[in-house]
Amino acid sequence: MATGRRTKRSLKDRPKHRQARALKTRRRKAKQAASRKRGLNKSRARRRTRQGRSGKRVIR
């Protein structure tokens, strides 16, 4: 009765799970890119100096 038993690894390697992992990675990368674009990896003071030079206002 236990023939053809699937391991957790083989279950998680199905297309459904692979797609979910890929989407998670894409979402995380998009979030990182957006935060970098807004300059959220810098301190508030450094963001302000950049804002003064370019003339573009960053609200946050």
GROMACS elastic network, one bead per residue, 0.5 to 0.9 nm:
[ bonds ]
;  ai    aj funct       b0    kb
    1     4     6  0.85813   500
    1     5     6  0.89733   500
    2     5     6  0.58218   500
    6     9     6  0.80851   500
    6    10     6  0.62042   500
    6    11     6  0.65543   500
    7    10     6  0.53181   500
    7    11     6  0.62835   500
    7    12     6  0.86902   500
    8    11     6  0.50342   500
    8    12     6  0.61171   500
    8    13     6  0.86074   500
    9    12     6  0.51992   500
    9    13     6  0.62361   500
   10    13     6  0.51277   500
   10    14     6  0.69278   500
   11    14     6  0.58400   500
   11    17     6  0.83198   500
   12    15     6  0.84593   500
   12    16     6  0.83228   500
   12    17     6  0.57083   500
   12    18     6  0.75128   500
   13    16     6  0.80897   500
   13    17     6  0.62512   500
   13    18     6  0.61723   500
   14    17     6  0.55769   500
   14    18     6  0.62656   500
   14    19     6  0.87305   500
   15    19     6  0.59874   500
   15    20     6  0.85294   500
   16    19     6  0.53313   500
   16    20     6  0.63878   500
   16    21     6  0.88676   500
   17    21     6  0.62227   500
   17    22     6  0.86210   500
   18    21     6  0.51793   500
   18    22     6  0.62330   500
   18    23     6  0.86748   500
   19    22     6  0.50925   500
   19    23     6  0.61733   500
   19    24     6  0.85926   500
   20    23     6  0.51653   500
   20    24     6  0.61770   500
   20    25     6  0.87149   500
   21    24     6  0.50729   500
   21    25     6  0.62859   500
   21    26     6  0.86801   500
   22    25     6  0.51700   500
   22    26     6  0.62170   500
   22    27     6  0.86269   500
   23    26     6  0.50207   500
   23    27     6  0.60463   500
   23    28     6  0.85366   500
   24    27     6  0.51556   500
   24    28     6  0.62020   500
   24    29     6  0.86629   500
   25    28     6  0.51424   500
   25    29     6  0.61715   500
   25    30     6  0.85874   500
   26    29     6  0.51484   500
   26    30     6  0.61235   500
   26    31     6  0.86192   500
   27    30     6  0.51201   500
   27    31     6  0.62264   500
   27    32     6  0.87024   500
   28    31     6  0.51131   500
   28    32     6  0.62686   500
   28    33     6  0.86816   500
   29    32     6  0.50699   500
   29    33     6  0.61497   500
   29    34     6  0.85855   500
   30    33     6  0.50915   500
   30    34     6  0.61245   500
   30    35     6  0.86313   500
   31    34     6  0.51326   500
   31    35     6  0.62192   500
   31    36     6  0.86094   500
   32    35     6  0.51960   500
   32    36     6  0.61617   500
   32    37     6  0.85565   500
   33    36     6  0.50994   500
   33    37     6  0.60874   500
   33    38     6  0.86797   500
   34    37     6  0.50240   500
   34    38     6  0.63180   500
   34    39     6  0.85849   500
   34    40     6  0.88294   500
   35    38     6  0.51102   500
   35    39     6  0.60776   500
   35    40     6  0.52596   500
   35    41     6  0.70284   500
   36    40     6  0.59570   500
   36    41     6  0.62789   500
   36    42     6  0.87447   500
   37    40     6  0.77905   500
   38    41     6  0.84051   500
   38    47     6  0.89281   500
   38    58     6  0.70560   500
   39    42     6  0.57871   500
   39    43     6  0.85002   500
   39    44     6  0.89941   500
   39    47     6  0.65582   500
   39    58     6  0.86823   500
   40    43     6  0.73670   500
   40    44     6  0.81582   500
   40    47     6  0.80478   500
   42    45     6  0.81628   500
   42    46     6  0.62240   500
   42    47     6  0.63307   500
   43    46     6  0.53743   500
   43    47     6  0.63009   500
   43    48     6  0.88166   500
   44    47     6  0.50553   500
   44    48     6  0.62985   500
   44    49     6  0.89619   500
   45    48     6  0.51600   500
   45    49     6  0.65975   500
   45    50     6  0.89444   500
   46    49     6  0.52913   500
   46    50     6  0.64850   500
   46    51     6  0.87028   500
   47    50     6  0.52551   500
   47    51     6  0.61997   500
   47    52     6  0.88607   500
   47    58     6  0.82729   500
   48    52     6  0.63867   500
   48    57     6  0.88853   500
   48    58     6  0.84755   500
   49    52     6  0.52569   500
   49    53     6  0.67733   500
   50    53     6  0.54208   500
   50    54     6  0.65006   500
   50    55     6  0.84864   500
   50    56     6  0.87405   500
   51    54     6  0.55801   500
   51    55     6  0.58161   500
   51    56     6  0.57627   500
   51    57     6  0.59119   500
   51    58     6  0.70114   500
   52    55     6  0.55609   500
   52    56     6  0.76441   500
   52    57     6  0.82446   500
   53    56     6  0.81819   500
   54    57     6  0.84084   500
